[in-house]
Amino acid sequence: MTKKHQKLGRLRKRAEFLFVANRQYGRYQARPTVIVQIRPNLLREDGVNVGFTATKRIGNAVIRNRAKRRLRACAQELLPANGKPGHDYVFIARETTPSADWPDLIKDVEKALLRLA
């Protein structure tokens, strides 16, 4: 499998999201369109796990799902090249995520990943 189309592991349980959000060991970067959290996962030596979340403050279910779809597309495009192996990532949608221009969203995610690397 090429690095561009690497399969990303998924975070699905609340405990996994809380593990990444832990302020003592985890780090984060906030951008105008997205917040990215990262934490080393000692159980994984290679590969990347990723989770996506959007709160009700962003909008109804249709808007939240659109925001998460856009974040999934960003992660699939950028994490294979900019992600750190053996780490877990959480992408948190902001109010501007669903309506942001695609190049701006990509730029914000890439900047956040580079700052966290």
C-alpha positions as CSV (number, residue, x, y, z in Angstrom):
1,M,0.0,0.0,0.0
2,T,1.5,3.3,-1.0
3,K,2.1,6.0,1.6
4,K,-0.5,8.3,-0.1
5,H,-3.3,5.7,0.4
6,Q,-2.3,4.3,3.8
7,K,-5.2,2.9,5.8
8,L,-5.7,4.9,9.0
9,G,-6.9,3.2,12.2
10,R,-10.0,4.6,13.8
11,L,-10.8,5.8,17.3
12,R,-14.4,4.9,18.1
13,K,-14.8,4.7,21.9
14,R,-15.1,7.7,24.2
15,A,-12.2,6.4,26.3
16,E,-9.9,6.5,23.3
17,F,-10.9,10.2,22.7
18,L,-10.3,11.0,26.3
19,F,-6.9,9.2,26.2
20,V,-5.8,11.6,23.4
21,A,-7.3,14.7,25.1
22,N,-5.3,14.1,28.3
23,R,-3.6,17.4,29.0
24,Q,-0.6,15.8,30.9
25,Y,0.6,13.7,27.9
26,G,-1.3,15.0,24.9
27,R,-0.8,18.1,22.9
28,Y,-3.1,20.1,20.6
29,Q,-3.1,22.9,18.0
30,A,-6.0,25.1,17.4
31,R,-6.6,26.7,14.0
32,P,-9.5,28.8,12.8
33,T,-11.2,25.8,11.1
34,V,-10.0,22.8,13.2
35,I,-8.5,21.7,16.4
36,V,-6.0,18.8,16.2
37,Q,-5.0,16.7,19.3
38,I,-2.1,14.2,19.4
39,R,-0.8,11.7,21.9
40,P,1.8,8.9,21.6
41,N,0.2,5.5,21.8
42,L,2.7,3.1,23.4
43,L,0.7,0.1,22.2
44,R,1.4,1.0,18.6
45,E,4.8,1.3,17.1
46,D,3.7,2.1,13.5
47,G,0.6,3.4,11.9
48,V,-1.8,6.1,13.0
49,N,-5.1,6.0,14.7
50,V,-7.5,8.9,14.1
51,G,-10.9,10.1,15.4
52,F,-13.3,12.9,14.4
53,T,-15.8,14.8,16.5
54,A,-18.2,17.7,16.1
55,T,-20.3,19.1,18.9
56,K,-23.9,20.2,18.7
57,R,-22.8,23.8,18.8
58,I,-21.7,23.5,15.2
59,G,-25.2,22.7,14.0
60,N,-27.7,20.0,13.3
61,A,-26.7,16.4,12.3
62,V,-26.4,17.2,8.6
63,I,-23.9,20.0,9.3
64,R,-22.0,18.0,11.9
65,N,-21.7,15.0,9.5
66,R,-20.5,17.3,6.7
67,A,-17.8,18.7,8.9
68,K,-16.6,15.2,9.9
69,R,-16.6,14.1,6.3
70,R,-14.4,17.1,5.3
71,L,-12.1,16.3,8.2
72,R,-11.8,12.7,7.2
73,A,-10.9,13.7,3.7
74,C,-8.2,16.1,5.1
75,A,-6.8,13.4,7.3
76,Q,-6.7,10.8,4.5
77,E,-4.8,13.3,2.3
78,L,-2.4,14.7,4.9
79,L,-1.8,12.1,7.7
80,P,0.1,9.6,5.7
81,A,2.8,12.2,4.8
82,N,2.6,14.4,7.9
83,G,1.5,12.0,10.7
84,K,3.8,10.6,13.3
85,P,3.8,6.8,13.4
86,G,2.7,5.4,16.8
87,H,0.5,8.3,17.6
88,D,-3.2,8.9,17.9
89,Y,-4.9,12.0,16.5
90,V,-8.3,13.6,17.1
91,F,-9.7,16.2,14.8
92,I,-12.3,18.5,16.3
93,A,-14.6,20.5,14.0
94,R,-15.2,24.1,14.7
95,E,-18.1,26.3,13.7
96,T,-16.3,27.4,10.5
97,T,-15.3,23.8,9.4
98,P,-18.4,23.0,7.3
99,S,-18.4,26.2,5.3
100,A,-14.7,26.9,5.1
101,D,-13.1,27.0,1.6
102,W,-11.4,23.6,0.9
103,P,-7.8,25.1,0.5
104,D,-8.2,27.0,3.8
105,L,-9.2,23.9,5.6
106,I,-6.3,21.8,4.1
107,K,-3.9,24.6,5.0
108,D,-5.1,24.8,8.6
109,V,-4.9,21.0,9.1
110,E,-1.5,20.9,7.5
111,K,-0.2,23.7,9.7
112,A,-1.5,22.1,12.8
113,L,0.1,18.7,11.9
114,L,3.4,20.3,11.1
115,R,3.4,22.2,14.4
116,L,2.6,19.0,16.3
117,A,5.3,17.0,14.5
